[in-house]
Amino acid sequence: MSILKQDRTFQQPLNWTTTFFMFAFHVGAVAALFMFSWKALAIAAFLWWLTGSMGIGMCYHRLLTHRGYKTPRWMEYFMAICGTMALEGGPIAWVATHRIHHQNTDKEGDPHSPNDGGLWAHMGWIITGKAMHQNTAELLPYVPDLRKQKFYMWISKYHWVPLVGLGLLLYAFGGWSCVLWGVFLRTVVGLHATWLVNSATHMWGSRRFLTSDTSTNSFWVAILTFGEGWHNNHHAAPQAAKHGLTWYEVDVNWYGISMLKALGLAWDIKMPKLPTREPAEGLEKPFDSPIIASPHEALVEEEALVSTSVGD
């Protein structure tokens, strides 16, 4: 699959506002390399986990999009604020776009399929003027659960506020070094890590489940995204809160959900199940794991399950 040939990115006009900020953040990320300090590195590492794992993986994705578990409202809102600081947009746009992706994976209507080009799937769909994620009114029908809550409507409109506030705090605490590492470099790394789920895990990797899409499992993407790289596992059972299905499939986001459960802050957790099936003829078994003939067999009600109205 060619990354650039006939890529949809080059067939649509750029959104110059989005492109400018993306460019500015990448410049800031490069500048951070010339202002290194151990304090700034430690802050960036912590914020990478806070925003990328607790904010995006645990909250935006597994909680808000797929309702893979429940948590107290105050905890849910705190995690959502962490998600806004990843610079991936507000929860309304993120959740709606991802639900659309699951409804139309690798088909017409998928917001970021590699079938439209590798660059498009990675970031082209973000920086173009006709990107679906920029039309909030068009996305609202996909988030009936979120649009009923004033908090999500507000934080989606002003999703940039927490990140600006974080930048001001970091400047007061450690100057420009902490700002460049804790905001610019950390954000750029987090963005590309998330975008790799949209691109790389639909282009390269291994497949445990015979899903109808091109989703794959990727160890290195899973490491960069705290467990989101086990994408074929996820597409087989979208509502499951656990993506890493074996001990060697590192899933930091699942470890975080397990910690919340141990603290009494998570319940009604949806879990995957692996029924044994023989692999299809001519298809190897990746990771020495069983090939699942039907992805619908991959979800089991370990605790009380709650259905998501759209996007499952």
ZAMAR-182527 format. One record per residue (C-alpha): residue number from 1; residue in three letters; z, x, y. Coordinates in Angstrom, 1 decimal, decimal comma. Each point is the difference from the previous one (the first is absolute). Example, Ala and Ser with C-alpha at 12.3 -4.5 7.8 and 13.67 -1.06 7.14 Angstrom:
{seq->1	type->Ala	zz->7,8	xx->12,3	yy->-4,5}
{seq->2	type->Ser	zz->-0,7	xx->1,4	yy->3,4}
***
This chain:
{seq->1	type->Met	zz->0,0	xx->0,0	yy->0,0}
{seq->2	type->Ser	zz->-1,1	xx->1,6	yy->3,3}
{seq->3	type->Ile	zz->2,6	xx->0,2	yy->2,7}
{seq->4	type->Leu	zz->-2,5	xx->0,0	yy->2,9}
{seq->5	type->Lys	zz->-3,3	xx->-1,2	yy->-1,3}
{seq->6	type->Gln	zz->-0,6	xx->-3,5	yy->1,3}
{seq->7	type->Asp	zz->3,7	xx->-0,2	yy->1,0}
{seq->8	type->Arg	zz->0,8	xx->-3,3	yy->1,8}
{seq->9	type->Thr	zz->2,0	xx->2,0	yy->2,6}
{seq->10	type->Phe	zz->-3,3	xx->1,1	yy->1,6}
{seq->11	type->Gln	zz->-1,4	xx->-3,5	yy->0,1}
{seq->12	type->Gln	zz->2,6	xx->-1,5	yy->2,3}
{seq->13	type->Pro	zz->1,1	xx->0,9	yy->3,5}
{seq->14	type->Leu	zz->3,2	xx->1,9	yy->0,5}
{seq->15	type->Asn	zz->3,0	xx->-1,7	yy->1,6}
{seq->16	type->Trp	zz->0,6	xx->2,7	yy->2,6}
{seq->17	type->Thr	zz->3,6	xx->-0,9	yy->0,7}
{seq->18	type->Thr	zz->1,0	xx->0,4	yy->-3,7}
{seq->19	type->Thr	zz->-2,2	xx->3,1	yy->-0,3}
{seq->20	type->Phe	zz->1,6	xx->1,6	yy->3,1}
{seq->21	type->Phe	zz->3,5	xx->-0,4	yy->-1,3}
{seq->22	type->Met	zz->-1,0	xx->1,2	yy->-3,5}
{seq->23	type->Phe	zz->-1,5	xx->3,1	yy->1,6}
{seq->24	type->Ala	zz->3,0	xx->0,5	yy->2,2}
{seq->25	type->Phe	zz->2,4	xx->-0,1	yy->-2,9}
{seq->26	type->His	zz->-2,1	xx->2,5	yy->-2,0}
{seq->27	type->Val	zz->0,0	xx->2,3	yy->3,0}
{seq->28	type->Gly	zz->3,8	xx->-0,4	yy->0,2}
{seq->29	type->Ala	zz->0,3	xx->0,7	yy->-3,7}
{seq->30	type->Val	zz->-1,9	xx->3,3	yy->0,4}
{seq->31	type->Ala	zz->2,1	xx->0,9	yy->3,1}
{seq->32	type->Ala	zz->3,2	xx->-0,5	yy->-2,1}
{seq->33	type->Leu	zz->-1,0	xx->2,9	yy->-2,2}
{seq->34	type->Phe	zz->0,4	xx->2,3	yy->2,9}
{seq->35	type->Met	zz->3,5	xx->-1,3	yy->0,9}
{seq->36	type->Phe	zz->1,8	xx->0,3	yy->-3,3}
{seq->37	type->Ser	zz->3,7	xx->-0,2	yy->-0,5}
{seq->38	type->Trp	zz->2,1	xx->-0,8	yy->-3,1}
{seq->39	type->Lys	zz->1,7	xx->-2,8	yy->1,9}
{seq->40	type->Ala	zz->-3,4	xx->-1,6	yy->0,8}
{seq->41	type->Leu	zz->-1,2	xx->0,4	yy->-3,6}
{seq->42	type->Ala	zz->3,2	xx->-1,7	yy->-1,3}
{seq->43	type->Ile	zz->-0,4	xx->-2,9	yy->2,4}
{seq->44	type->Ala	zz->-3,6	xx->-0,4	yy->-0,9}
{seq->45	type->Ala	zz->0,7	xx->0,0	yy->-3,7}
{seq->46	type->Phe	zz->2,8	xx->-2,6	yy->0,4}
{seq->47	type->Leu	zz->-2,2	xx->-2,2	yy->2,2}
{seq->48	type->Trp	zz->-2,9	xx->0,3	yy->-2,4}
{seq->49	type->Trp	zz->2,2	xx->-1,5	yy->-2,7}
{seq->50	type->Leu	zz->1,6	xx->-2,6	yy->2,3}
{seq->51	type->Thr	zz->-3,4	xx->-1,3	yy->1,3}
{seq->52	type->Gly	zz->-2,3	xx->0,7	yy->-3,0}
{seq->53	type->Ser	zz->2,4	xx->-0,9	yy->-2,8}
{seq->54	type->Met	zz->2,5	xx->-2,5	yy->1,3}
{seq->55	type->Gly	zz->-2,3	xx->-1,4	yy->2,7}
{seq->56	type->Ile	zz->-3,5	xx->-0,1	yy->-1,6}
{seq->57	type->Gly	zz->0,5	xx->0,2	yy->-3,8}
{seq->58	type->Met	zz->3,2	xx->-1,8	yy->-0,5}
{seq->59	type->Cys	zz->-0,3	xx->-2,5	yy->2,9}
{seq->60	type->Tyr	zz->-3,5	xx->-0,7	yy->1,2}
{seq->61	type->His	zz->-1,5	xx->0,3	yy->-3,5}
{seq->62	type->Arg	zz->2,3	xx->-0,9	yy->-2,8}
{seq->63	type->Leu	zz->2,3	xx->-2,3	yy->2,0}
{seq->64	type->Leu	zz->-2,0	xx->-1,8	yy->2,7}
{seq->65	type->Thr	zz->-3,5	xx->0,1	yy->-1,6}
{seq->66	type->His	zz->0,8	xx->-0,7	yy->-3,6}
{seq->67	type->Arg	zz->3,6	xx->-1,3	yy->0,1}
{seq->68	type->Gly	zz->0,9	xx->2,3	yy->-2,9}
{seq->69	type->Tyr	zz->3,7	xx->-0,4	yy->0,8}
{seq->70	type->Lys	zz->2,4	xx->-1,6	yy->2,5}
{seq->71	type->Thr	zz->2,4	xx->1,6	yy->2,4}
{seq->72	type->Pro	zz->2,2	xx->-1,2	yy->2,8}
{seq->73	type->Arg	zz->-1,8	xx->-1,1	yy->3,1}
{seq->74	type->Trp	zz->1,6	xx->2,7	yy->2,2}
{seq->75	type->Met	zz->-1,0	xx->2,6	yy->-2,5}
{seq->76	type->Glu	zz->-3,6	xx->-1,3	yy->-0,2}
{seq->77	type->Tyr	zz->-0,3	xx->0,1	yy->3,8}
{seq->78	type->Phe	zz->1,4	xx->3,5	yy->0,2}
{seq->79	type->Met	zz->-2,4	xx->1,2	yy->-2,6}
{seq->80	type->Ala	zz->-2,9	xx->-1,7	yy->1,9}
{seq->81	type->Ile	zz->0,9	xx->1,8	yy->3,2}
{seq->82	type->Cys	zz->-0,1	xx->3,3	yy->-2,0}
{seq->83	type->Gly	zz->-3,5	xx->-1,0	yy->-1,1}
{seq->84	type->Thr	zz->-1,2	xx->-0,5	yy->3,6}
{seq->85	type->Met	zz->0,9	xx->3,7	yy->0,7}
{seq->86	type->Ala	zz->-2,6	xx->1,1	yy->-2,6}
{seq->87	type->Leu	zz->-2,7	xx->-1,1	yy->2,6}
{seq->88	type->Glu	zz->-1,8	xx->-2,2	yy->-2,6}
{seq->89	type->Gly	zz->0,3	xx->-3,1	yy->2,1}
{seq->90	type->Gly	zz->2,3	xx->-2,9	yy->0,0}
{seq->91	type->Pro	zz->1,1	xx->-1,9	yy->-3,2}
{seq->92	type->Ile	zz->-2,3	xx->-3,0	yy->0,6}
{seq->93	type->Ala	zz->-3,2	xx->2,1	yy->0,1}
{seq->94	type->Trp	zz->1,1	xx->2,4	yy->-2,8}
{seq->95	type->Val	zz->1,1	xx->-2,7	yy->-2,4}
{seq->96	type->Ala	zz->-3,0	xx->-2,3	yy->0,6}
{seq->97	type->Thr	zz->-2,5	xx->2,8	yy->-0,4}
{seq->98	type->His	zz->1,6	xx->1,1	yy->-3,2}
{seq->99	type->Arg	zz->0,0	xx->-3,5	yy->-1,4}
{seq->100	type->Ile	zz->-3,7	xx->-0,3	yy->0,8}
{seq->101	type->His	zz->-0,5	xx->3,3	yy->-1,8}
{seq->102	type->His	zz->1,5	xx->-1,4	yy->-3,1}
{seq->103	type->Gln	zz->-1,9	xx->-3,2	yy->0,1}
{seq->104	type->Asn	zz->-3,4	xx->1,8	yy->0,4}
{seq->105	type->Thr	zz->0,6	xx->3,5	yy->-1,4}
{seq->106	type->Asp	zz->-3,2	xx->1,9	yy->-0,1}
{seq->107	type->Lys	zz->-2,0	xx->-3,1	yy->0,7}
{seq->108	type->Glu	zz->-1,5	xx->-1,6	yy->3,2}
{seq->109	type->Gly	zz->2,9	xx->-0,6	yy->2,4}
{seq->110	type->Asp	zz->2,1	xx->3,0	yy->-1,1}
{seq->111	type->Pro	zz->1,1	xx->1,6	yy->3,3}
{seq->112	type->His	zz->-0,2	xx->3,6	yy->-1,3}
{seq->113	type->Ser	zz->-1,9	xx->0,4	yy->-3,2}
{seq->114	type->Pro	zz->-1,6	xx->3,4	yy->-0,9}
{seq->115	type->Asn	zz->-3,1	xx->-2,0	yy->-0,9}
{seq->116	type->Asp	zz->-0,6	xx->0,0	yy->3,8}
{seq->117	type->Gly	zz->0,5	xx->3,8	yy->0,1}
{seq->118	type->Gly	zz->2,9	xx->2,4	yy->-0,6}
{seq->119	type->Leu	zz->0,5	xx->0,7	yy->3,7}
{seq->120	type->Trp	zz->0,0	xx->-3,7	yy->0,7}
{seq->121	type->Ala	zz->2,7	xx->-0,7	yy->-2,7}
{seq->122	type->His	zz->2,1	xx->2,9	yy->1,4}
{seq->123	type->Met	zz->0,0	xx->-0,6	yy->3,7}
{seq->124	type->Gly	zz->-3,4	xx->-1,4	yy->1,2}
{seq->125	type->Trp	zz->1,2	xx->-3,5	yy->-0,4}
{seq->126	type->Ile	zz->2,9	xx->0,8	yy->2,4}
{seq->127	type->Ile	zz->-2,0	xx->1,5	yy->2,8}
{seq->128	type->Thr	zz->-2,9	xx->-2,3	yy->0,2}
{seq->129	type->Gly	zz->-0,3	xx->-2,8	yy->2,6}
{seq->130	type->Lys	zz->-0,4	xx->-2,8	yy->-2,6}
{seq->131	type->Ala	zz->2,9	xx->1,0	yy->-2,2}
{seq->132	type->Met	zz->1,6	xx->-3,2	yy->-1,4}
{seq->133	type->His	zz->3,5	xx->1,3	yy->0,6}
{seq->134	type->Gln	zz->-0,5	xx->-0,3	yy->3,8}
{seq->135	type->Asn	zz->-0,6	xx->-3,8	yy->-0,1}
{seq->136	type->Thr	zz->3,5	xx->-1,4	yy->-0,3}
{seq->137	type->Ala	zz->-1,1	xx->-3,7	yy->0,2}
{seq->138	type->Glu	zz->-2,3	xx->0,6	yy->-3,0}
{seq->139	type->Leu	zz->2,8	xx->1,6	yy->-2,0}
{seq->140	type->Leu	zz->2,7	xx->-2,7	yy->0,6}
{seq->141	type->Pro	zz->-1,1	xx->-2,3	yy->-2,8}
{seq->142	type->Tyr	zz->0,8	xx->2,8	yy->-2,5}
{seq->143	type->Val	zz->3,6	xx->0,3	yy->1,1}
{seq->144	type->Pro	zz->1,5	xx->-3,5	yy->0,1}
{seq->145	type->Asp	zz->3,4	xx->1,4	yy->-1,0}
{seq->146	type->Leu	zz->0,1	xx->2,6	yy->2,8}
{seq->147	type->Arg	zz->-1,5	xx->-2,1	yy->2,8}
{seq->148	type->Lys	zz->2,9	xx->-2,5	yy->-0,3}
{seq->149	type->Gln	zz->2,4	xx->2,7	yy->1,1}
{seq->150	type->Lys	zz->0,2	xx->0,8	yy->3,7}
{seq->151	type->Phe	zz->1,1	xx->3,5	yy->-0,7}
{seq->152	type->Tyr	zz->-3,2	xx->0,9	yy->-1,8}
{seq->153	type->Met	zz->-2,2	xx->-1,6	yy->2,6}
{seq->154	type->Trp	zz->1,8	xx->2,1	yy->2,7}
{seq->155	type->Ile	zz->0,2	xx->3,3	yy->-1,8}
{seq->156	type->Ser	zz->-3,7	xx->-0,3	yy->-1,0}
{seq->157	type->Lys	zz->-0,9	xx->-0,4	yy->3,6}
{seq->158	type->Tyr	zz->2,2	xx->2,8	yy->1,2}
{seq->159	type->His	zz->-0,1	xx->2,2	yy->-3,1}
{seq->160	type->Trp	zz->-0,5	xx->3,1	yy->2,2}
{seq->161	type->Val	zz->3,4	xx->-0,4	yy->1,7}
{seq->162	type->Pro	zz->2,2	xx->1,5	yy->-2,7}
{seq->163	type->Leu	zz->-2,2	xx->3,1	yy->-0,3}
{seq->164	type->Val	zz->0,1	xx->0,6	yy->3,8}
{seq->165	type->Gly	zz->3,7	xx->-0,4	yy->-0,1}
{seq->166	type->Leu	zz->0,3	xx->2,5	yy->-2,9}
{seq->167	type->Gly	zz->-2,1	xx->2,5	yy->2,0}
{seq->168	type->Leu	zz->2,3	xx->-0,3	yy->3,0}
{seq->169	type->Leu	zz->3,1	xx->0,5	yy->-2,2}
{seq->170	type->Leu	zz->-1,6	xx->3,1	yy->-1,7}
{seq->171	type->Tyr	zz->-0,9	xx->1,5	yy->3,4}
{seq->172	type->Ala	zz->3,6	xx->-0,5	yy->1,2}
{seq->173	type->Phe	zz->1,3	xx->1,5	yy->-3,2}
{seq->174	type->Gly	zz->-2,3	xx->3,0	yy->-0,6}
{seq->175	type->Gly	zz->-2,7	xx->0,1	yy->2,6}
{seq->176	type->Trp	zz->-3,8	xx->0,2	yy->-0,7}
{seq->177	type->Ser	zz->0,4	xx->1,8	yy->-3,3}
{seq->178	type->Cys	zz->1,8	xx->-3,0	yy->-1,5}
{seq->179	type->Val	zz->-2,4	xx->-2,5	yy->1,6}
{seq->180	type->Leu	zz->-3,1	xx->1,8	yy->-1,3}
{seq->181	type->Trp	zz->1,4	xx->0,3	yy->-3,5}
{seq->182	type->Gly	zz->2,0	xx->-3,2	yy->-0,3}
{seq->183	type->Val	zz->-2,7	xx->-2,2	yy->1,6}
{seq->184	type->Phe	zz->-3,5	xx->1,6	yy->0,1}
{seq->185	type->Leu	zz->-0,1	xx->2,2	yy->-3,1}
{seq->186	type->Arg	zz->2,1	xx->-2,3	yy->-2,2}
{seq->187	type->Thr	zz->-2,0	xx->-3,0	yy->1,0}
{seq->188	type->Val	zz->-3,4	xx->1,6	yy->-0,7}
{seq->189	type->Val	zz->1,2	xx->1,2	yy->-3,4}
{seq->190	type->Gly	zz->1,3	xx->-3,5	yy->-0,8}
{seq->191	type->Leu	zz->-3,2	xx->-1,7	yy->1,2}
{seq->192	type->His	zz->-2,3	xx->2,2	yy->-2,2}
{seq->193	type->Ala	zz->2,4	xx->-0,5	yy->-2,9}
{seq->194	type->Thr	zz->-0,3	xx->-3,7	yy->0,2}
{seq->195	type->Trp	zz->-3,7	xx->0,1	yy->0,6}
{seq->196	type->Leu	zz->-0,4	xx->2,0	yy->-3,2}
{seq->197	type->Val	zz->1,2	xx->-3,0	yy->-1,9}
{seq->198	type->Asn	zz->-2,9	xx->-2,0	yy->1,4}
{seq->199	type->Ser	zz->-2,5	xx->2,7	yy->-0,7}
{seq->200	type->Ala	zz->1,0	xx->2,6	yy->-2,6}
{seq->201	type->Thr	zz->1,7	xx->-2,4	yy->-2,4}
{seq->202	type->His	zz->-3,2	xx->-2,1	yy->-0,1}
{seq->203	type->Met	zz->-2,2	xx->3,1	yy->-0,5}
{seq->204	type->Trp	zz->1,7	xx->2,5	yy->-2,2}
{seq->205	type->Gly	zz->2,8	xx->-0,1	yy->-2,6}
{seq->206	type->Ser	zz->0,8	xx->-1,5	yy->-3,4}
{seq->207	type->Arg	zz->0,3	xx->-3,7	yy->-1,0}
{seq->208	type->Arg	zz->2,7	xx->-1,4	yy->-2,2}
{seq->209	type->Phe	zz->-1,0	xx->-3,7	yy->0,5}
{seq->210	type->Leu	zz->-3,4	xx->-1,5	yy->-0,4}
{seq->211	type->Thr	zz->0,0	xx->-1,7	yy->3,4}
{seq->212	type->Ser	zz->-3,1	xx->-1,5	yy->1,5}
{seq->213	type->Asp	zz->0,0	xx->2,4	yy->2,9}
{seq->214	type->Thr	zz->-0,2	xx->3,8	yy->0,4}
{seq->215	type->Ser	zz->3,7	xx->0,7	yy->0,5}
{seq->216	type->Thr	zz->1,3	xx->3,2	yy->-1,6}
{seq->217	type->Asn	zz->3,3	xx->1,9	yy->-0,4}
{seq->218	type->Ser	zz->0,4	xx->3,2	yy->1,9}
{seq->219	type->Phe	zz->3,0	xx->2,3	yy->-0,3}
{seq->220	type->Trp	zz->-0,6	xx->1,9	yy->3,2}
{seq->221	type->Val	zz->-0,5	xx->-3,1	yy->2,0}
{seq->222	type->Ala	zz->3,2	xx->-1,4	yy->-1,5}
{seq->223	type->Ile	zz->1,9	xx->3,0	yy->1,2}
{seq->224	type->Leu	zz->-1,4	xx->-0,3	yy->3,5}
{seq->225	type->Thr	zz->0,8	xx->-3,7	yy->0,2}
{seq->226	type->Phe	zz->3,3	xx->-0,2	yy->-1,8}
{seq->227	type->Gly	zz->-1,5	xx->-1,8	yy->-3,0}
{seq->228	type->Glu	zz->-2,9	xx->-2,0	yy->1,4}
{seq->229	type->Gly	zz->-2,5	xx->2,2	yy->-1,8}
{seq->230	type->Trp	zz->0,5	xx->-1,8	yy->-3,3}
{seq->231	type->His	zz->-2,6	xx->-2,4	yy->1,3}
{seq->232	type->Asn	zz->-1,5	xx->-1,2	yy->-3,2}
{seq->233	type->Asn	zz->3,4	xx->-0,9	yy->-1,3}
{seq->234	type->His	zz->0,5	xx->-1,9	yy->3,3}
{seq->235	type->His	zz->-3,3	xx->-1,9	yy->-0,2}
{seq->236	type->Ala	zz->0,8	xx->-1,1	yy->-3,6}
{seq->237	type->Ala	zz->3,3	xx->-1,6	yy->1,1}
{seq->238	type->Pro	zz->-0,1	xx->-0,3	yy->3,9}
{seq->239	type->Gln	zz->3,4	xx->-1,7	yy->0,3}
{seq->240	type->Ala	zz->1,9	xx->2,5	yy->-2,1}
{seq->241	type->Ala	zz->2,5	xx->2,0	yy->2,1}
{seq->242	type->Lys	zz->-0,3	xx->3,0	yy->-2,3}
{seq->243	type->His	zz->-3,3	xx->1,9	yy->0,0}
{seq->244	type->Gly	zz->0,9	xx->3,1	yy->-2,0}
{seq->245	type->Leu	zz->0,1	xx->-1,2	yy->-3,6}
{seq->246	type->Thr	zz->1,1	xx->3,1	yy->-1,8}
{seq->247	type->Trp	zz->2,7	xx->2,6	yy->0,7}
{seq->248	type->Tyr	zz->-2,6	xx->2,5	yy->1,2}
{seq->249	type->Glu	zz->-1,7	xx->-2,4	yy->2,4}
{seq->250	type->Val	zz->2,1	xx->0,9	yy->3,1}
{seq->251	type->Asp	zz->0,7	xx->-3,1	yy->2,1}
{seq->252	type->Val	zz->2,4	xx->0,7	yy->2,8}
{seq->253	type->Asn	zz->-0,5	xx->-3,5	yy->1,5}
{seq->254	type->Trp	zz->1,2	xx->-1,5	yy->-3,3}
{seq->255	type->Tyr	zz->3,0	xx->2,4	yy->0,1}
{seq->256	type->Gly	zz->0,8	xx->-1,4	yy->3,4}
{seq->257	type->Ile	zz->-0,2	xx->-3,6	yy->-1,1}
{seq->258	type->Ser	zz->2,2	xx->0,9	yy->-3,0}
{seq->259	type->Met	zz->2,6	xx->1,5	yy->2,5}
{seq->260	type->Leu	zz->-0,1	xx->-3,2	yy->2,0}
{seq->261	type->Lys	zz->0,6	xx->-2,0	yy->-3,2}
{seq->262	type->Ala	zz->3,0	xx->2,3	yy->-0,8}
{seq->263	type->Leu	zz->1,4	xx->-0,7	yy->3,4}
{seq->264	type->Gly	zz->-0,5	xx->-3,8	yy->-0,4}
{seq->265	type->Leu	zz->-2,8	xx->0,0	yy->2,6}
{seq->266	type->Ala	zz->-2,9	xx->-0,8	yy->-2,3}
{seq->267	type->Trp	zz->-0,5	xx->-2,8	yy->-2,6}
{seq->268	type->Asp	zz->-2,6	xx->-2,2	yy->-1,7}
{seq->269	type->Ile	zz->-1,9	xx->3,2	yy->-0,8}
{seq->270	type->Lys	zz->-3,3	xx->-0,4	yy->-1,8}
{seq->271	type->Met	zz->-0,7	xx->2,5	yy->-2,7}
{seq->272	type->Pro	zz->-3,1	xx->1,0	yy->-1,9}
{seq->273	type->Lys	zz->-0,3	xx->-0,1	yy->-3,8}
{seq->274	type->Leu	zz->-2,2	xx->2,1	yy->-2,2}
{seq->275	type->Pro	zz->-1,3	xx->-1,9	yy->-3,1}
{seq->276	type->Thr	zz->-1,6	xx->2,3	yy->-2,6}
{seq->277	type->Arg	zz->-3,8	xx->-0,3	yy->-0,3}
{seq->278	type->Glu	zz->-2,6	xx->2,3	yy->-1,5}
{seq->279	type->Pro	zz->-2,3	xx->1,7	yy->2,5}
{seq->280	type->Ala	zz->-3,5	xx->-1,3	yy->0,4}
{seq->281	type->Glu	zz->-2,6	xx->1,8	yy->-2,0}
{seq->282	type->Gly	zz->-1,0	xx->3,3	yy->1,6}
{seq->283	type->Leu	zz->2,9	xx->-0,2	yy->2,5}
{seq->284	type->Glu	zz->2,7	xx->2,7	yy->-0,1}
{seq->285	type->Lys	zz->3,6	xx->-0,9	yy->0,5}
{seq->286	type->Pro	zz->1,2	xx->1,8	yy->3,2}
{seq->287	type->Phe	zz->3,6	xx->1,3	yy->0,0}
{seq->288	type->Asp	zz->0,3	xx->-0,9	yy->-3,7}
{seq->289	type->Ser	zz->0,7	xx->-3,6	yy->1,1}
{seq->290	type->Pro	zz->-1,4	xx->-3,2	yy->-1,5}
{seq->291	type->Ile	zz->-3,1	xx->-1,5	yy->1,6}
{seq->292	type->Ile	zz->0,8	xx->-3,6	yy->1,1}
{seq->293	type->Ala	zz->-2,8	xx->-2,4	yy->-0,7}
{seq->294	type->Ser	zz->1,1	xx->-2,5	yy->2,6}
{seq->295	type->Pro	zz->1,8	xx->0,8	yy->3,2}
{seq->296	type->His	zz->1,6	xx->-3,5	yy->0,0}
{seq->297	type->Glu	zz->2,0	xx->1,1	yy->-3,1}
{seq->298	type->Ala	zz->1,6	xx->2,8	yy->2,1}
{seq->299	type->Leu	zz->2,7	xx->-2,0	yy->1,9}
{seq->300	type->Val	zz->3,2	xx->-1,2	yy->-1,5}
{seq->301	type->Glu	zz->2,8	xx->-2,1	yy->1,6}
{seq->302	type->Glu	zz->2,9	xx->2,4	yy->-0,4}
{seq->303	type->Glu	zz->1,9	xx->-1,8	yy->2,8}
{seq->304	type->Ala	zz->-0,8	xx->-3,2	yy->1,9}
{seq->305	type->Leu	zz->-3,6	xx->0,1	yy->1,3}
{seq->306	type->Val	zz->-1,2	xx->-1,3	yy->3,3}
{seq->307	type->Ser	zz->-3,7	xx->-0,8	yy->0,4}
{seq->308	type->Thr	zz->-2,0	xx->1,3	yy->3,0}
{seq->309	type->Ser	zz->-2,2	xx->-2,7	yy->1,4}
{seq->310	type->Val	zz->-3,0	xx->2,2	yy->0,7}
{seq->311	type->Gly	zz->-1,2	xx->3,5	yy->-0,8}
{seq->312	type->Asp	zz->1,4	xx->0,5	yy->-3,5}
***
